[in-house]
């Protein structure tokens, strides 16, 4: 249209024609540019200038219009929000801020922070500490007394985030304030929402047997829910729009981020769990871990076969293919060394020896060597946990959709990875080892320290002696493929990438499968097969499988769930005790044996890590019994917490 009408652009009628025929100019003041183009009669010059306008200022303004959504969110937020420029001059406060603090916008806009009265209840050096932190581009978070217009002081949780603009300079500070007296109310609301969501989820998930009409309907509904499952915060999209607009526009644009995780005062159990499981703090020194134990326990010195297993031990494994299998009965029957016995039976059921061309005696020696390097003194991360994860892995491998996705080499890799995934675990977290400056932390550069050690040690134990080298007779390329799969699965149990793994699984597998099911089943078989068996998706299925097996305790029958909760709590208590003795940073302060609420810790763990992951895994593998246990267990912990009990069980009547 530019070529056609260029010669007539000096007329207002043609400007109107251009304006109506090209939507890029909608809402833009075309007339203000008319005189500018009349002066230049060169067609290409005008055309190029129009293109620059379209791709520069016009598109930038379109992007900035999308920012209305973020400011609407600010206006509706119940948290008090204040935005200042780099000189800490107030540029914006939302209605919640006005309501809480008693000021009107007009009384604050344009004022420096220092001009607003401060509460005398704050420590004298607090403001200096805050400014020192945020001027370095770091976020500050903590308790602060703010002075209301009427002179009253209100204690608040405050988070101040510097906003970095182009050139790496600080352009704004965004402050989010929440009065402390609102915390319990907020938690009650969140708890109520969680309870309603859990109930709604279970209404969809009937407990009919797989293959019945009821099961099919439940499964379809479960898959359909995946479309609405969002692991990443929705505000991320808005931030991306703002960033793109900021790059194209000279106008300053505020960047805002609303994290999923609350502050320590808001939910200390969740925060400490995440801090202990997903972050690493470095410093200090400590004792080394990780030497191979060459000695087998005396009662396992002679290799066993399935025929040699004592009758009372064999009896405890009769229902090992059931999800409700009691690992603690087996642990008691075999003197706290259940991995060898259960491993022999499960590996036999899956034909592992045949696949590896490995004699049963070699497999027995390998299982014994691996189990000997688990620490029986750990309350949680011992060979009973490994046996429990192996059992869960074997259970998941028998689900129909999992079998459709994986080949035999994947199944063998999953069973081996489950067996070795925590070998030589010291009963301390990665954060502890890094803070203590352990040799393992130094060896693995403070990155996935334990998981890297588990995988490496497993292959050292396996290859050091032909008598336990289960890979000895494998073809080289097949061994490399199997080895890589085992390592990948063991590393997937490290929690720093938990949400990344779940997100990829949902977006790459669950959502495409749900879309196919909603299309009425036309041409589904080939399409489903393509989704399930692609190399990348097979990796995602294996990662999700071992992750769910590793932390499936909240989905076990109640008595098993309670026992595991007690064991992991005791291990965390022991770590906190040792951190205090060695004057190391206390990674999880709420896990103090004198003050910790075990029900609260379980509720936080289920809320933050378990629910979304098992919703996704259930939608894929069809696990109504697990989800029923999860719901029952959550209600149990919630009931204890509502009674303000800190223990594993209620007191005797």
C-alpha positions, 0 to 999 in steps of 0.5 A: 500500500505504501507504493500505491499511495505514496504520491498522494500522501499529502492529502488527508483523504489518503491518510485516512485510507492508510489509517483504515487499511493497515491495522499497525497504525490503529490508535497511532497519531498518523496526522502528526507525521503528515508534514514530515513526509510531505517534505520528502518526495523520495518514495523509498526514503518514505517507505524506509522511514515508515518501516522504522516507525512500524518496527520501532516506536509503534511496536514498542507502544503495542508491547507497553500496552500489554503492561496494563495487565501487570498494573491491573494485578498491582492494583488488585493485589492484597499486598502493599506494593511500593515502587521507587526509582534508582534514587529511591523517589516514590513513583507508585504505591498500590491501593493496598499500600494506601489502605494499610499505611493510611496515606493517599497516593498524592501524599507519597508520589515524588517524595524520597523514601527518607522523607516518609516518617520511620518507626523508632522500633527498628534497629538503628543500623537496619536502614543502612543494612538494607541500603547496603544490600539493595544498592549492590543489586541484591534482594533484601528480605526481612522484618521491618516496622513501618510507621503509618500516617496516624503514627502507629507502627506495624510489623511487616514482612518486607521484600525489596527487589532491585530492578536491573535495566539496560546496561546493568544499572539499577532502574527501580526498587520494588518493595512488597509489604505484608503485615505479620498479623495477616500471616495466619489468615493467609495460611488458613486461606491457602490451606482451605484452597489446598483442601478443596483442590485435593477433594476435587481431584479425588472426586475425579479419581474413582477407585474402580479397577483399571480397565473398567468404564469408571477407570477409563472415565477417571483417567480421561478426566485426569488427562484433561486436567493436564492442560491447565497444569502450569509449573511456571508462574504465569507472571513469567509471560508478563515479565517477558513482554515487559522485557521485550518492550523495555529493549525497544523503548526509551521509557522506563519499565518496571520488572516485577516477580512474584515467587511461589515460595513464601518467606521464612516467617510465612512458612519456615518448614517449606523454606527450610525443606527447599533450602536443605534439598535444593540449594547449596551453601559453601564454606567451612571444612569437615571430614571426608566421605565416600570410601568403599567398604570392601567387607560384606556383613557376616550374614551375607558372606556367602552368596544366596540364590532364590532357593536359599532364601530362608522361608520366613524371609521369603514369606515376607516377600510374597506380595512384593508386586503389590503397592502396599508391600511392607518393606519394614517386615522384610527389614526385620526378617533379614536383620536390616539388609533387605536389598539383596533379598528383594533385589534377587526376587525383583531382578529375577522377575524382570529377567535382568540376568538374561538381559545382561548375560550375567550368572545369578551368582554374579548378580548376588555378589553385586547386590551384596556389595552394593548393600554393604556400602549403604550405611545401616546407621542412617535412620533413613538413607539406608538399604531399606530405603533403597529396597523401598525405591527398588520396589516402587520402581518395579511397581511403576514398570508394570503399569501399561503406559510405562511398558509402552514407553520403555524398552527392556534396556530402560527397565534394566537401567531403572532397576539398577539405578533404583538399587544404587541411587543412594549408595554410601549416603552419609545421612547428610544433605548436599548443603551440609557436605558443601558447608563442611568442605567435605572431600566429596564436595570439593571433588564434584565442585559443590554440584550434585555432590551426593548423586554424582558420588552414588553413580560413580561409586556404583560403577567402581564397586561393579567393575573392581572385581569380576565376581560382581561385575554384572556388565562384564559380558555386555557388548560395548555400545550396549553397555555405554547406553545402559551406563548413561541411562543409569547415571542420568536416572541417579542424577535426576534424583537431585532436587535442584532440578525437580521442577524442571523435570516435572515441567518437561514431563508435563509439557512434552508428554502429558499435554500432548497425550491429553490433546490426543485423547480429547480428539476422539481417538482418531489416529491415536495409536500411531500418534500416542506411540510416537509421543511415548517412544521418542528418545527424548520422552523415554528419558523424561519417563525414566527420570519421572519414574525414579523421582516418584519412586524416590519420594513416594513415602507420602503415597504409601499406606498410612502406617508406612508413611508415618514410619518413613516420616519419623525416619527422615525427621530423625536424620534431619534432627541429627544433621542439625545437631551436628551443624551446631556442634561443628559451628556450621550454618544450620541448613534447616533450622525448623528441624530442631528435635526440641521444637520441630512439628513433624506434621507441619514438615510433612504438609509442606513437603506434600504441598511443595514437592509431591502433589503436582508431581504425582498428579502428573505421574498419575495422569500418565501411569493411572495410579488411583490407589496411590492418590487415595493414600496421598489424600488420606495421609495429607488429612492425617497430618493436617488433623495432627497440625490442627490439634497443634501436635508436633509428634508422629501420632496423637497421644493415647486416649 
